Amino acid sequence: MRKWVSAVLIVVGTLCCVYAVYPILEVHQGINMALDKWEDVKEDKTPEEEKAERADGIIGILQLGNNEKKIPIHVGTTDKELSQGIGLDELTVLPGAIGNSVLYGHRENVLWELKDIEVGDHITIQGVESTLVFEVKEIQIVDPYDPYIYEKSQEPTITLVTCYPFIYMGPTPQRFVVRAQLKSI
């Protein structure tokens, strides 16, 4: 009887682990597929307008500071886009345009490194036509619907938003917000 109970507990524990790890693996696969698609588009010799259309909603690749991790930026913030990288809120401007470009990403597997960023660090966005370098100006922890996230800007600005605290089970009560301004193109 004890062996049977032990076997059942081992099976249940294994299934729980698989259930917890599968979404993380799924996001990594989505990110890798998006990066492959982006590289194909970047290497193509067709005109820039056609490249943008072929990128399938990917508008750029984001890198945080000196971290070598590349994160695709998609237009939209649905589960589909966020499972493949970062999502640009469609109600905001494109990165590099005058105004506030709001970018969302999951903390567990996309923006985990955001917890280590500091004021003065750089965030790079490689687009189809150019590479933009932003400098972190502010880091705040706010409520999920705080108007600070969508605050207007007279400068080209990006606002990265992820859930906070970084280590937390279930829906998080706050958002970790990083605001950066364009430093160079």
C-alpha positions in Angstrom: 0.0 0.0 0.0 2.8 2.5 0.9 4.5 1.8 -2.4 1.3 2.6 -4.3 0.8 5.9 -2.4 4.5 6.8 -3.0 4.1 6.1 -6.7 0.9 8.2 -7.0 2.6 11.1 -5.1 5.6 11.0 -7.5 3.3 10.9 -10.5 1.2 13.8 -9.2 4.4 15.8 -8.3 5.8 15.2 -11.8 2.6 16.3 -13.5 2.5 19.5 -11.4 6.1 20.3 -12.4 5.3 19.8 -16.1 2.2 21.9 -15.7 4.2 24.7 -14.2 7.2 24.6 -16.7 5.2 24.1 -19.9 4.1 27.8 -20.3 7.7 29.0 -19.8 8.9 26.6 -22.5 6.1 27.6 -24.8 7.0 31.3 -24.5 10.7 30.6 -25.2 9.7 28.7 -28.3 7.4 31.6 -29.4 10.3 34.1 -28.9 12.7 32.0 -30.8 10.3 31.6 -33.8 9.8 35.4 -33.8 13.5 36.0 -33.7 14.1 33.6 -36.6 11.4 35.4 -38.7 12.9 38.8 -37.8 16.4 37.6 -38.9 15.0 36.4 -42.2 13.3 39.7 -42.9 16.5 41.7 -41.9 18.7 39.7 -44.2 16.3 40.1 -47.2 17.3 42.6 -49.8 13.8 43.8 -50.6 12.7 47.5 -50.0 12.1 48.5 -46.4 8.3 48.9 -46.8 8.0 45.3 -47.9 10.2 44.1 -45.1 7.9 45.8 -42.5 4.9 44.0 -44.0 6.7 40.6 -44.0 7.8 40.9 -40.4 4.3 39.7 -39.4 3.6 42.2 -36.7 7.2 42.3 -35.4 8.3 45.9 -35.3 11.7 45.5 -33.6 14.0 43.7 -31.2 14.6 45.0 -27.7 17.7 44.6 -25.6 18.0 45.7 -22.0 21.3 47.3 -21.0 24.3 45.0 -21.6 22.2 41.9 -21.6 22.5 39.9 -24.8 18.9 38.6 -24.7 16.9 39.7 -27.7 13.2 40.2 -27.2 10.8 40.7 -30.2 8.4 43.6 -30.1 4.9 42.9 -31.6 2.1 45.2 -32.3 -0.7 44.4 -29.8 -1.0 43.1 -26.3 -3.1 39.9 -26.7 -2.0 36.6 -25.3 -0.7 35.7 -28.7 1.7 38.6 -28.9 2.8 38.4 -25.3 3.6 34.7 -25.7 6.1 35.7 -28.3 7.8 38.6 -26.7 6.8 42.2 -25.9 3.6 43.8 -27.0 3.2 47.5 -28.1 -0.1 49.0 -26.9 -1.8 49.9 -30.2 -3.2 53.1 -28.7 0.3 54.5 -28.3 3.0 55.7 -30.7 5.7 53.5 -32.3 9.1 53.5 -30.5 11.1 56.5 -31.7 8.1 58.7 -32.5 7.4 61.7 -30.4 5.2 60.6 -27.5 4.9 57.7 -25.1 5.3 54.2 -26.6 3.9 51.7 -24.0 5.4 48.2 -24.1 4.1 45.3 -22.1 5.8 41.9 -21.3 5.5 39.0 -18.9 7.9 39.1 -16.0 8.6 35.4 -15.7 10.1 34.7 -19.0 10.3 37.9 -21.1 11.2 40.8 -18.9 12.8 39.0 -15.9 16.0 41.0 -16.5 14.1 44.3 -16.0 14.4 43.8 -12.3 18.1 44.6 -12.5 17.9 47.7 -14.7 18.9 51.1 -13.2 18.4 54.8 -14.0 21.0 55.7 -16.6 21.1 52.2 -18.3 20.4 51.9 -22.0 17.6 50.1 -23.8 18.2 49.4 -27.4 15.5 48.8 -30.0 16.6 47.5 -33.4 14.0 48.3 -36.0 13.7 47.5 -39.7 15.2 50.8 -40.7 17.3 51.9 -37.7 18.6 51.2 -34.2 17.3 53.4 -31.4 19.0 53.8 -28.0 16.9 54.9 -25.0 18.2 56.0 -21.6 16.3 54.9 -18.5 15.1 58.0 -16.7 12.6 56.7 -14.1 11.6 53.4 -12.4 8.4 53.2 -10.5 6.1 50.6 -8.9 2.5 51.6 -9.5 -1.0 50.2 -9.4 -2.1 48.3 -12.6 -4.4 51.1 -13.8 -2.2 54.1 -12.7 -2.4 56.9 -15.3 1.4 57.3 -15.0 1.8 54.3 -17.4 0.1 56.3 -20.3 1.4 59.7 -19.3 2.0 61.9 -22.4 5.5 62.9 -23.4 6.9 65.7 -25.7 10.0 63.5 -26.3 10.3 60.1 -27.9 9.8 57.9 -24.9 9.2 54.2 -24.2 7.5 52.9 -21.1 8.1 49.2 -20.3 5.5 47.6 -18.0 5.6 44.2 -16.3 3.9 42.7 -13.3 5.4 43.2 -9.8 6.6 41.7 -7.5 8.8 39.6 -9.7 8.5 36.6 -7.5 4.8 36.1 -6.8 2.2 33.4 -7.4 -1.0 34.4 -9.2 -2.2 37.8 -10.4 0.2 40.5 -9.1 -1.1 43.6 -7.3 1.3 46.1 -8.9 3.3 47.0 -12.0 7.0 47.6 -12.4 7.3 50.5 -14.8 10.5 51.7 -16.5 10.4 55.0 -18.5 13.3 55.8 -20.9 13.9 58.6 -23.4 15.5 58.5 -26.8 19.2 59.2 -26.6 20.4 58.4 -30.1 19.4 56.9 -33.4 
